[in-house]
Amino acid sequence: MLTSTLVYVQYLSALPLAVRDRGLSPTVYAALITVNGLVVVAFQLPVTRFTQRCRVRPVVALGTALTCLGMALYGPSWGVPGLVTGTVVRSFGEAVSAPTLFLAHPAQAGPPELRGRYLGAANAMYGLGASLGPVLAVAAWGHVGASLWWSAVAGVVAVPAAWAGVRPGVRGMRGEWTRAADKPPTPAPS
């Protein structure tokens, strides 16, 4: 959750810097945010309908990889078409993994009596990533240079972390317990 969020929030800090440094108008940034919204609205429900039948790990890893790839595509100076391409890829990654990674999996990864703790821990990591991500992005922008190539490097960490951080064996957002050892105990008849 933390590493995925660190990359995900770069569209709020590093992307506006990239747009400005390329001499583009703030309208370009607004258009990119609009493209993001359109892609998510158009694809999130159909994609979620499909991914909720899939194993969680590959869904989260694929979505995180697409998000990181989209951010990395902002790095080269390919003009507005390159920025739009990066936005579409990043947005599709968001549509693939966000419902599972940020909402469903934390709620269904553990036993029902610990659901609040799992959600609290997940939201704490999201909050930490959302707070640190822009600070780290702007610091990297100033020290490493005006590029988003490091989003690809972050993906090398984020994708395996997303894979490792998801409980194996759980399928989709329906939270089906797929291993007998993971099934909650059935109450004794009274």
Disulfide bonds with the S-S distance in Angstrom:
none
